Amino acid sequence: MSSPPASVRIDKWLWAARFFKTRALASRACALGRVQSNGIKCKPAREVHPGDPIRVENEGGIFEIEILAVSEMRGPAPVAQALYRETETSRASRLKLAEERKAMQQIFPLPERRPSKRDRRRIIQFRGRG
């Protein structure tokens, strides 16, 4: 067996750590500047090492993490969570944001069904685009 790599591409690591469902999505997030290493936006091919601080923005929120181990293989969730450690401030802010989102859903519930064709026409007319 070979030893684990000392460094790995950041898009591969983000995919292996389960921050994104596909490596292409991880690569796109890097290209759009949603992934930062040491406060600098990084390209998908940037090498990451254990101990590097990373900031990741995805649909789950903003994660500020420290890399504990590198891996090129995507494994089960408990193995993926062992690859990094999230800061306490990051975890607290994500939980607060989730609570706010939940409260907003109670105030403004989602519609029970999709708008019908008639409803869509009325929406377009109301917005003044028709």
N, C-alpha and C positions, 0 to 999 in steps of 0.2 A: 504494500500500500504506500501511496505517496503522502508526504506531509501536507498539512493545510497551507494554502498560499499565504505569503506575508502581506500581499496587497491584492486588490481586485478592483475592477472597474466599478464606478459608483452606480451605474444603471443596473449592472448585474447584482450588486449587493442589495440595492433597494428592492429588486424583484425577489431575491432570496429571503430578505427580511420581511417580505409580505406587505410592503407599503403600497405596492401597485400590483395589479393582477397580471400584467404582462410586462416583459422587458421593454417593449415598444412604448408603453405608457410611461414607464420610468425614464426612458430616454427623452421622450417628449417633454416631460416635466422639467428635466434638466435644461433642455433647450429653451424652454419658456422662462427659466429663471426661478422656478419654484423650489429648487434645491440649492442650498448654500452650504459651503464648507468654510469654516473660519471666517464667516461674514462675507465671503466672496461667492458670487454665482458661479456654479461649476458646469463644465461640459460633461456629456455622458461618459467620455473616455477617461475622466480623471480617476487616478488611483486613490483608494482610501486604505487606511491602515488602522489597526486597533488604537483607540485613544483619540481619534479625530472627532471633533464636535461637528454635528450636522444639523441643519434646519430644513425640514421637509414640510411642504404644503400639499395636502391632498384633500379629497372629499371628507376625510375623517377629522380634519382640522390641521393645526400647525403643531408639528412635533419638533421639539428641541432635544436631541439625543446625543449620546456619546457611544461610539462604536466600541464594543467589547471584543468581538471576533469577526473575522471575515469568512465568507463562504460564497462559492459560485453555484451551489446547488440549492434549489428550493425544497424545503422539507416541511414537516408538520409545524403547525403554529407554535407549540411550546419550544421547539428547536429554534424557530425564527425569532421568538421573543428573547432568547438567550444571546442573540447576536448584538443587542444594544441595551442601553439603559436610558430611560427618559428622565429628564430633570423634573423635580417636584413642581417648579413654577409652570412648566409646560403642561404637566398632567392636571394641575389645578385650573389653569385657564381653559383647557379643553373641556373639563367637566362643567365649569361654569357656563361655557358657551352651549353645551348640550342641554343644560337646564333651561337656559334662556330660550333655546329653540323649542323645547317641549312646552314651555309656558306660552309661547307665541301660537302654537298649534291649538291650545285650549281657547285662546282669545279669538283666533282666526282659523277655524277648522277647515280642512281641505274639503272641496266639493265632493258630494256623494257619487257623482258621475261626470263623464266628460260633457262639454257643451254640445248641444245638438246643432245641426246646420242653422236652424233658426236663431238659436242663442248666439252662435258665432257671428251671424249677420248683424245682430243687435249690438254685440260688442264692438264690431268694426265701425258701425254707424255711430255709436257712443263716443268712440275715440276720435271720430272725425276723419276717418280714412276711407271714405266711400261715398 
